[in-house]
């Protein structure tokens, strides 16, 4: 890998290509926007939402699948975004010679946080104990 003037090695975040990372970022933003619109639409069309209605809506197979896609796209979106921020602003020009170590620590923390988020999200929608039927 060739170093550029900022001291950051020329490697990309998620896909190995800046163009593909840009596409991942845009597609994931669209998926997350649609997910948000679906949730907003649910609340606007149901007025006073009870717990039973909410559980039935969120635990229906289409919403569980859509939520899984949203969780995975959020993970990709977050990684590309944070990788870009770290490599743009945590540089030797900005932070001195300790920038590489700091960037590595921050990226490792982001990876751990994203894995925890994805695992937790999958457990919420697909884990054991969530198949409980709520009877009103």
PyMOL commands that place a pseudoatom at each C-alpha (Angstrom):
pseudoatom trace, name=CA, resn=UNK, resi=1, chain=A, elem=C, hetatm=0, pos=[0.000, 0.000, 0.000]
pseudoatom trace, name=CA, resn=UNK, resi=2, chain=A, elem=C, hetatm=0, pos=[1.203, 3.461, -0.854]
pseudoatom trace, name=CA, resn=UNK, resi=3, chain=A, elem=C, hetatm=0, pos=[1.115, 6.239, 1.721]
pseudoatom trace, name=CA, resn=UNK, resi=4, chain=A, elem=C, hetatm=0, pos=[-0.376, 9.566, 0.716]
pseudoatom trace, name=CA, resn=UNK, resi=5, chain=A, elem=C, hetatm=0, pos=[0.503, 13.012, 2.107]
pseudoatom trace, name=CA, resn=UNK, resi=6, chain=A, elem=C, hetatm=0, pos=[-1.763, 12.590, 5.128]
pseudoatom trace, name=CA, resn=UNK, resi=7, chain=A, elem=C, hetatm=0, pos=[0.123, 9.548, 6.381]
pseudoatom trace, name=CA, resn=UNK, resi=8, chain=A, elem=C, hetatm=0, pos=[-2.929, 7.330, 5.932]
pseudoatom trace, name=CA, resn=UNK, resi=9, chain=A, elem=C, hetatm=0, pos=[-2.363, 4.181, 3.913]
pseudoatom trace, name=CA, resn=UNK, resi=10, chain=A, elem=C, hetatm=0, pos=[-4.340, 3.919, 0.689]
pseudoatom trace, name=CA, resn=UNK, resi=11, chain=A, elem=C, hetatm=0, pos=[-6.862, 1.315, 1.727]
pseudoatom trace, name=CA, resn=UNK, resi=12, chain=A, elem=C, hetatm=0, pos=[-10.589, 1.610, 1.738]
pseudoatom trace, name=CA, resn=UNK, resi=13, chain=A, elem=C, hetatm=0, pos=[-13.103, 0.848, 4.412]
pseudoatom trace, name=CA, resn=UNK, resi=14, chain=A, elem=C, hetatm=0, pos=[-15.524, -1.909, 3.566]
pseudoatom trace, name=CA, resn=UNK, resi=15, chain=A, elem=C, hetatm=0, pos=[-15.353, -3.150, -0.009]
pseudoatom trace, name=CA, resn=UNK, resi=16, chain=A, elem=C, hetatm=0, pos=[-11.768, -2.415, -1.017]
pseudoatom trace, name=CA, resn=UNK, resi=17, chain=A, elem=C, hetatm=0, pos=[-12.892, 0.347, -3.378]
pseudoatom trace, name=CA, resn=UNK, resi=18, chain=A, elem=C, hetatm=0, pos=[-13.876, 3.919, -2.652]
pseudoatom trace, name=CA, resn=UNK, resi=19, chain=A, elem=C, hetatm=0, pos=[-16.503, 3.828, -5.391]
pseudoatom trace, name=CA, resn=UNK, resi=20, chain=A, elem=C, hetatm=0, pos=[-18.101, 0.671, -4.008]
pseudoatom trace, name=CA, resn=UNK, resi=21, chain=A, elem=C, hetatm=0, pos=[-18.025, 2.115, -0.480]
pseudoatom trace, name=CA, resn=UNK, resi=22, chain=A, elem=C, hetatm=0, pos=[-19.807, 5.214, -1.830]
pseudoatom trace, name=CA, resn=UNK, resi=23, chain=A, elem=C, hetatm=0, pos=[-22.469, 2.983, -3.428]
pseudoatom trace, name=CA, resn=UNK, resi=24, chain=A, elem=C, hetatm=0, pos=[-22.874, 0.988, -0.180]
pseudoatom trace, name=CA, resn=UNK, resi=25, chain=A, elem=C, hetatm=0, pos=[-23.316, 4.260, 1.704]
pseudoatom trace, name=CA, resn=UNK, resi=26, chain=A, elem=C, hetatm=0, pos=[-25.996, 5.509, -0.718]
pseudoatom trace, name=CA, resn=UNK, resi=27, chain=A, elem=C, hetatm=0, pos=[-27.939, 2.235, -0.972]
pseudoatom trace, name=CA, resn=UNK, resi=28, chain=A, elem=C, hetatm=0, pos=[-27.898, 1.776, 2.796]
pseudoatom trace, name=CA, resn=UNK, resi=29, chain=A, elem=C, hetatm=0, pos=[-29.164, 5.344, 3.239]
pseudoatom trace, name=CA, resn=UNK, resi=30, chain=A, elem=C, hetatm=0, pos=[-32.101, 4.607, 0.938]
pseudoatom trace, name=CA, resn=UNK, resi=31, chain=A, elem=C, hetatm=0, pos=[-32.941, 1.373, 2.794]
pseudoatom trace, name=CA, resn=UNK, resi=32, chain=A, elem=C, hetatm=0, pos=[-32.814, 3.181, 6.149]
pseudoatom trace, name=CA, resn=UNK, resi=33, chain=A, elem=C, hetatm=0, pos=[-34.968, 6.025, 4.803]
pseudoatom trace, name=CA, resn=UNK, resi=34, chain=A, elem=C, hetatm=0, pos=[-37.601, 3.575, 3.538]
pseudoatom trace, name=CA, resn=UNK, resi=35, chain=A, elem=C, hetatm=0, pos=[-37.528, 1.739, 6.884]
pseudoatom trace, name=CA, resn=UNK, resi=36, chain=A, elem=C, hetatm=0, pos=[-38.080, 5.039, 8.694]
pseudoatom trace, name=CA, resn=UNK, resi=37, chain=A, elem=C, hetatm=0, pos=[-40.982, 5.933, 6.393]
pseudoatom trace, name=CA, resn=UNK, resi=38, chain=A, elem=C, hetatm=0, pos=[-42.602, 2.530, 7.033]
pseudoatom trace, name=CA, resn=UNK, resi=39, chain=A, elem=C, hetatm=0, pos=[-42.348, 3.023, 10.804]
pseudoatom trace, name=CA, resn=UNK, resi=40, chain=A, elem=C, hetatm=0, pos=[-43.646, 6.584, 10.543]
pseudoatom trace, name=CA, resn=UNK, resi=41, chain=A, elem=C, hetatm=0, pos=[-46.502, 5.373, 8.345]
pseudoatom trace, name=CA, resn=UNK, resi=42, chain=A, elem=C, hetatm=0, pos=[-47.437, 2.770, 10.933]
pseudoatom trace, name=CA, resn=UNK, resi=43, chain=A, elem=C, hetatm=0, pos=[-47.671, 5.377, 13.678]
pseudoatom trace, name=CA, resn=UNK, resi=44, chain=A, elem=C, hetatm=0, pos=[-49.557, 7.852, 11.506]
pseudoatom trace, name=CA, resn=UNK, resi=45, chain=A, elem=C, hetatm=0, pos=[-52.147, 5.269, 10.456]
pseudoatom trace, name=CA, resn=UNK, resi=46, chain=A, elem=C, hetatm=0, pos=[-52.662, 3.694, 13.870]
pseudoatom trace, name=CA, resn=UNK, resi=47, chain=A, elem=C, hetatm=0, pos=[-52.965, 6.724, 16.154]
pseudoatom trace, name=CA, resn=UNK, resi=48, chain=A, elem=C, hetatm=0, pos=[-52.918, 5.356, 19.694]
pseudoatom trace, name=CA, resn=UNK, resi=49, chain=A, elem=C, hetatm=0, pos=[-50.723, 2.256, 19.349]
pseudoatom trace, name=CA, resn=UNK, resi=50, chain=A, elem=C, hetatm=0, pos=[-51.090, -0.452, 21.960]
pseudoatom trace, name=CA, resn=UNK, resi=51, chain=A, elem=C, hetatm=0, pos=[-48.328, -2.847, 22.931]
pseudoatom trace, name=CA, resn=UNK, resi=52, chain=A, elem=C, hetatm=0, pos=[-50.188, -5.722, 21.258]
pseudoatom trace, name=CA, resn=UNK, resi=53, chain=A, elem=C, hetatm=0, pos=[-50.456, -3.821, 17.946]
pseudoatom trace, name=CA, resn=UNK, resi=54, chain=A, elem=C, hetatm=0, pos=[-46.782, -2.855, 18.085]
pseudoatom trace, name=CA, resn=UNK, resi=55, chain=A, elem=C, hetatm=0, pos=[-45.606, -6.400, 18.811]
pseudoatom trace, name=CA, resn=UNK, resi=56, chain=A, elem=C, hetatm=0, pos=[-47.838, -7.863, 16.127]
pseudoatom trace, name=CA, resn=UNK, resi=57, chain=A, elem=C, hetatm=0, pos=[-46.542, -5.346, 13.599]
pseudoatom trace, name=CA, resn=UNK, resi=58, chain=A, elem=C, hetatm=0, pos=[-42.842, -5.641, 14.455]
pseudoatom trace, name=CA, resn=UNK, resi=59, chain=A, elem=C, hetatm=0, pos=[-42.868, -9.431, 14.867]
pseudoatom trace, name=CA, resn=UNK, resi=60, chain=A, elem=C, hetatm=0, pos=[-44.664, -10.109, 11.586]
pseudoatom trace, name=CA, resn=UNK, resi=61, chain=A, elem=C, hetatm=0, pos=[-42.380, -11.909, 9.142]
pseudoatom trace, name=CA, resn=UNK, resi=62, chain=A, elem=C, hetatm=0, pos=[-42.147, -9.009, 6.649]
pseudoatom trace, name=CA, resn=UNK, resi=63, chain=A, elem=C, hetatm=0, pos=[-41.142, -6.525, 9.355]
pseudoatom trace, name=CA, resn=UNK, resi=64, chain=A, elem=C, hetatm=0, pos=[-38.697, -8.967, 10.946]
pseudoatom trace, name=CA, resn=UNK, resi=65, chain=A, elem=C, hetatm=0, pos=[-37.021, -9.452, 7.563]
pseudoatom trace, name=CA, resn=UNK, resi=66, chain=A, elem=C, hetatm=0, pos=[-37.083, -5.727, 6.813]
pseudoatom trace, name=CA, resn=UNK, resi=67, chain=A, elem=C, hetatm=0, pos=[-35.660, -4.997, 10.273]
pseudoatom trace, name=CA, resn=UNK, resi=68, chain=A, elem=C, hetatm=0, pos=[-32.858, -7.502, 9.675]
pseudoatom trace, name=CA, resn=UNK, resi=69, chain=A, elem=C, hetatm=0, pos=[-32.026, -5.798, 6.373]
pseudoatom trace, name=CA, resn=UNK, resi=70, chain=A, elem=C, hetatm=0, pos=[-32.142, -2.409, 8.115]
pseudoatom trace, name=CA, resn=UNK, resi=71, chain=A, elem=C, hetatm=0, pos=[-29.806, -3.605, 10.881]
pseudoatom trace, name=CA, resn=UNK, resi=72, chain=A, elem=C, hetatm=0, pos=[-27.290, -4.987, 8.386]
pseudoatom trace, name=CA, resn=UNK, resi=73, chain=A, elem=C, hetatm=0, pos=[-27.420, -1.897, 6.180]
pseudoatom trace, name=CA, resn=UNK, resi=74, chain=A, elem=C, hetatm=0, pos=[-27.029, 0.330, 9.230]
pseudoatom trace, name=CA, resn=UNK, resi=75, chain=A, elem=C, hetatm=0, pos=[-23.895, -1.612, 10.154]
pseudoatom trace, name=CA, resn=UNK, resi=76, chain=A, elem=C, hetatm=0, pos=[-22.430, -1.111, 6.668]
pseudoatom trace, name=CA, resn=UNK, resi=77, chain=A, elem=C, hetatm=0, pos=[-23.471, 2.536, 6.619]
pseudoatom trace, name=CA, resn=UNK, resi=78, chain=A, elem=C, hetatm=0, pos=[-21.917, 3.182, 10.025]
pseudoatom trace, name=CA, resn=UNK, resi=79, chain=A, elem=C, hetatm=0, pos=[-18.658, 1.438, 9.174]
pseudoatom trace, name=CA, resn=UNK, resi=80, chain=A, elem=C, hetatm=0, pos=[-18.124, 3.285, 5.881]
pseudoatom trace, name=CA, resn=UNK, resi=81, chain=A, elem=C, hetatm=0, pos=[-19.035, 6.601, 7.499]
pseudoatom trace, name=CA, resn=UNK, resi=82, chain=A, elem=C, hetatm=0, pos=[-16.860, 6.198, 10.571]
pseudoatom trace, name=CA, resn=UNK, resi=83, chain=A, elem=C, hetatm=0, pos=[-13.941, 4.789, 8.572]
pseudoatom trace, name=CA, resn=UNK, resi=84, chain=A, elem=C, hetatm=0, pos=[-14.123, 7.881, 6.377]
pseudoatom trace, name=CA, resn=UNK, resi=85, chain=A, elem=C, hetatm=0, pos=[-14.231, 10.217, 9.369]
pseudoatom trace, name=CA, resn=UNK, resi=86, chain=A, elem=C, hetatm=0, pos=[-11.331, 8.451, 11.095]
pseudoatom trace, name=CA, resn=UNK, resi=87, chain=A, elem=C, hetatm=0, pos=[-9.114, 8.419, 8.007]
pseudoatom trace, name=CA, resn=UNK, resi=88, chain=A, elem=C, hetatm=0, pos=[-9.970, 12.029, 7.129]
pseudoatom trace, name=CA, resn=UNK, resi=89, chain=A, elem=C, hetatm=0, pos=[-9.486, 13.565, 10.561]
pseudoatom trace, name=CA, resn=UNK, resi=90, chain=A, elem=C, hetatm=0, pos=[-7.199, 11.267, 12.561]
pseudoatom trace, name=CA, resn=UNK, resi=91, chain=A, elem=C, hetatm=0, pos=[-4.066, 11.876, 10.482]
pseudoatom trace, name=CA, resn=UNK, resi=92, chain=A, elem=C, hetatm=0, pos=[-0.430, 12.528, 11.290]
pseudoatom trace, name=CA, resn=UNK, resi=93, chain=A, elem=C, hetatm=0, pos=[-0.887, 16.044, 9.948]
pseudoatom trace, name=CA, resn=UNK, resi=94, chain=A, elem=C, hetatm=0, pos=[-3.677, 16.688, 12.457]
pseudoatom trace, name=CA, resn=UNK, resi=95, chain=A, elem=C, hetatm=0, pos=[-2.653, 14.533, 15.419]
pseudoatom trace, name=CA, resn=UNK, resi=96, chain=A, elem=C, hetatm=0, pos=[1.064, 13.867, 15.023]
pseudoatom trace, name=CA, resn=UNK, resi=97, chain=A, elem=C, hetatm=0, pos=[2.800, 10.481, 15.075]
pseudoatom trace, name=CA, resn=UNK, resi=98, chain=A, elem=C, hetatm=0, pos=[0.276, 8.927, 17.480]
pseudoatom trace, name=CA, resn=UNK, resi=99, chain=A, elem=C, hetatm=0, pos=[-2.522, 9.248, 14.897]
pseudoatom trace, name=CA, resn=UNK, resi=100, chain=A, elem=C, hetatm=0, pos=[-2.043, 5.735, 13.520]
pseudoatom trace, name=CA, resn=UNK, resi=101, chain=A, elem=C, hetatm=0, pos=[-2.425, 4.111, 16.930]
pseudoatom trace, name=CA, resn=UNK, resi=102, chain=A, elem=C, hetatm=0, pos=[-5.406, 6.277, 17.847]
pseudoatom trace, name=CA, resn=UNK, resi=103, chain=A, elem=C, hetatm=0, pos=[-7.096, 5.521, 14.532]
pseudoatom trace, name=CA, resn=UNK, resi=104, chain=A, elem=C, hetatm=0, pos=[-6.519, 1.785, 15.059]
pseudoatom trace, name=CA, resn=UNK, resi=105, chain=A, elem=C, hetatm=0, pos=[-8.027, 1.950, 18.555]
pseudoatom trace, name=CA, resn=UNK, resi=106, chain=A, elem=C, hetatm=0, pos=[-11.035, 3.937, 17.341]
pseudoatom trace, name=CA, resn=UNK, resi=107, chain=A, elem=C, hetatm=0, pos=[-11.608, 1.590, 14.402]
pseudoatom trace, name=CA, resn=UNK, resi=108, chain=A, elem=C, hetatm=0, pos=[-11.352, -1.459, 16.669]
pseudoatom trace, name=CA, resn=UNK, resi=109, chain=A, elem=C, hetatm=0, pos=[-13.882, 0.121, 19.039]
pseudoatom trace, name=CA, resn=UNK, resi=110, chain=A, elem=C, hetatm=0, pos=[-16.210, 0.801, 16.090]
pseudoatom trace, name=CA, resn=UNK, resi=111, chain=A, elem=C, hetatm=0, pos=[-15.913, -2.794, 14.871]
pseudoatom trace, name=CA, resn=UNK, resi=112, chain=A, elem=C, hetatm=0, pos=[-16.759, -4.109, 18.333]
pseudoatom trace, name=CA, resn=UNK, resi=113, chain=A, elem=C, hetatm=0, pos=[-19.683, -1.680, 18.699]
pseudoatom trace, name=CA, resn=UNK, resi=114, chain=A, elem=C, hetatm=0, pos=[-21.072, -2.609, 15.276]
pseudoatom trace, name=CA, resn=UNK, resi=115, chain=A, elem=C, hetatm=0, pos=[-20.798, -6.348, 15.968]
pseudoatom trace, name=CA, resn=UNK, resi=116, chain=A, elem=C, hetatm=0, pos=[-22.548, -5.909, 19.332]
pseudoatom trace, name=CA, resn=UNK, resi=117, chain=A, elem=C, hetatm=0, pos=[-25.277, -3.830, 17.676]
pseudoatom trace, name=CA, resn=UNK, resi=118, chain=A, elem=C, hetatm=0, pos=[-25.844, -6.366, 14.886]
pseudoatom trace, name=CA, resn=UNK, resi=119, chain=A, elem=C, hetatm=0, pos=[-25.850, -9.323, 17.293]
pseudoatom trace, name=CA, resn=UNK, resi=120, chain=A, elem=C, hetatm=0, pos=[-28.209, -7.538, 19.676]
pseudoatom trace, name=CA, resn=UNK, resi=121, chain=A, elem=C, hetatm=0, pos=[-30.544, -6.535, 16.840]
pseudoatom trace, name=CA, resn=UNK, resi=122, chain=A, elem=C, hetatm=0, pos=[-30.677, -10.092, 15.512]
pseudoatom trace, name=CA, resn=UNK, resi=123, chain=A, elem=C, hetatm=0, pos=[-31.398, -11.410, 19.001]
pseudoatom trace, name=CA, resn=UNK, resi=124, chain=A, elem=C, hetatm=0, pos=[-34.241, -8.915, 19.422]
pseudoatom trace, name=CA, resn=UNK, resi=125, chain=A, elem=C, hetatm=0, pos=[-36.012, -9.994, 16.245]
pseudoatom trace, name=CA, resn=UNK, resi=126, chain=A, elem=C, hetatm=0, pos=[-34.933, -13.627, 15.873]
pseudoatom trace, name=CA, resn=UNK, resi=127, chain=A, elem=C, hetatm=0, pos=[-33.782, -14.752, 19.325]
pseudoatom trace, name=CA, resn=UNK, resi=128, chain=A, elem=C, hetatm=0, pos=[-35.428, -17.298, 21.555]
pseudoatom trace, name=CA, resn=UNK, resi=129, chain=A, elem=C, hetatm=0, pos=[-38.306, -16.087, 23.665]
pseudoatom trace, name=CA, resn=UNK, resi=130, chain=A, elem=C, hetatm=0, pos=[-39.598, -13.601, 21.117]
pseudoatom trace, name=CA, resn=UNK, resi=131, chain=A, elem=C, hetatm=0, pos=[-42.168, -16.002, 19.714]
pseudoatom trace, name=CA, resn=UNK, resi=132, chain=A, elem=C, hetatm=0, pos=[-44.412, -15.363, 22.681]
pseudoatom trace, name=CA, resn=UNK, resi=133, chain=A, elem=C, hetatm=0, pos=[-47.960, -14.669, 21.634]
pseudoatom trace, name=CA, resn=UNK, resi=134, chain=A, elem=C, hetatm=0, pos=[-49.535, -11.671, 23.308]
pseudoatom trace, name=CA, resn=UNK, resi=135, chain=A, elem=C, hetatm=0, pos=[-53.235, -12.173, 23.964]
pseudoatom trace, name=CA, resn=UNK, resi=136, chain=A, elem=C, hetatm=0, pos=[-55.320, -9.118, 24.721]
for i in range(1, 136): cmd.bond("trace and resi %d" % i, "trace and resi %d" % (i + 1))
show_as sticks, trace
zoom trace
